[in-house]
């Protein structure tokens, strides 16, 4: 997540819910907290390794606000080959429903602990996404915009199309393709595909292949296979 970082665990979109069902859920649970903790062989964000190809430990908490609002905090180790040790994300938004479409209007703040002086890693994005059911699958289109991106990047935008479907009661398939753009050089395309498996009602694993269009940018942009496990409670 990053939110967005949920793609690391194979969550490629939310199912659209009917208004009556949402109203019933809101009445029974006006406020709910969910905690998560997990590990991965590597932290990959938008196709690029954030841990210099080393393992990741992450965790967070998500708050559901009635039937429409959400907020959360997420933490992970990072390795940028400098003094930076941790990423912390703060996010929130609303999910109104319009017919078969579930919208997601939100923001994400990316902060970095112990970053070098002048690195300017901290940044934020606004998010606009929409999910629709497509037969047995769910398809999601999303746009993320930042007026001042990570590090030296100025204005940036990320566009993504993703989909997910259940293969069986415990097995799911998801994939995504995205385009990262900047007001300047550095644009690239990324894609991923993976399988998720529910070990229990609270623990899931994911095995995912990532790649980008710009291997010339260095090893962090090259193809990789990532395995992860996540527990929610």
C-alpha positions, 0 to 999 in steps of 0.5 A, spaced: 500 500 500 502 502 500 495 502 497 496 501 493 501 496 496 495 492 497 497 489 490 503 486 493 498 481 497 494 480 491 488 485 492 487 487 486 480 491 487 474 491 491 467 487 490 461 492 489 456 492 494 449 493 494 446 499 497 441 495 502 447 490 504 451 496 506 446 500 510 445 493 514 453 493 515 453 500 517 448 499 522 451 493 525 458 496 525 459 504 524 466 503 526 471 497 525 478 496 526 483 491 523 490 490 524 495 486 519 502 484 519 506 480 514 512 478 511 515 478 504 521 476 500 522 483 497 518 489 498 516 491 491 512 498 489 509 499 482 514 494 479 520 497 483 524 494 489 524 498 495 528 493 499 534 493 495 532 486 493 532 484 501 526 481 505 520 485 508 516 486 514 510 490 514 504 491 518 498 496 519 491 498 522 485 500 518 479 503 520 472 502 517 468 508 518 460 506 517 459 504 510 463 509 506 469 511 509 476 508 511 483 510 514 489 507 515 496 507 517 502 502 514 509 501 516 515 497 512 522 497 512 526 500 506 533 500 503 535 506 499 542 504 500 542 510 505 540 512 512 533 511 511 530 505 515 522 505 514 516 507 510 510 509 514 503 511 510 497 514 512 491 514 508 484 515 508 478 516 503 471 514 501 467 509 497 461 511 494 457 506 490 454 509 483 450 503 480 454 497 479 461 501 480 464 502 487 468 509 487 474 510 491 476 517 492 482 518 497 489 520 499 496 517 501 501 520 505 508 517 504 513 518 509 520 516 510 524 515 517 531 517 518 532 519 511 538 523 509 538 531 509 535 534 503 533 527 500 525 530 500 522 523 500 516 524 503 510 525 498 503 525 497 498 522 492 490 523 491 487 517 488 481 516 484 479 509 482 472 505 480 471 497 481 466 494 477 464 486 477 465 483 470 462 476 470 466 472 476 471 477 476 472 484 479 476 490 474 479 496 477 481 502 474 485 507 478 489 514 477 494 517 483 496 524 482 502 527 486 504 535 485 511 533 488 513 526 487 518 522 491 525 525 491 527 529 486 521 528 482 516 533 481 509 532 478 507 525 477 502 520 476 500 513 476 495 509 472 493 502 473 488 497 470 487 491 475 483 485 475 482 479 480 477 473 480 476 467 485 479 460 482 476 456 488 474 458 495 481 459 497 485 460 491 484 467 487 488 470 481 489 477 480 493 481 475 495 489 474 498 493 469 500 500 470 504 506 467 508 511 472 509 518 469 513 524 471 514 531 469 521 530 466 525 523 465 523 516 468 517 514 465 516 506 465 510 501 464 510 495 470 505 489 470 504 483 475 500 477 476 500 472 481 496 467 485 493 468 492 491 462 497 487 463 504 491 458 509 485 460 514 480 465 515 485 470 517 492 468 514 493 468 506 499 467 502 501 470 495 506 469 490 507 474 484 511 476 478 513 483 477 516 486 471 517 493 468 519 496 461 525 499 463 531 494 465 536 499 463 534 503 469 538 498 474 537 491 477 531 494 482 527 495 475 528 488 473 523 482 473 522 478 480 518 473 483 515 475 490 512 471 495 508 474 501 504 472 507 499 476 511 495 475 517 489 480 519 486 480 526 
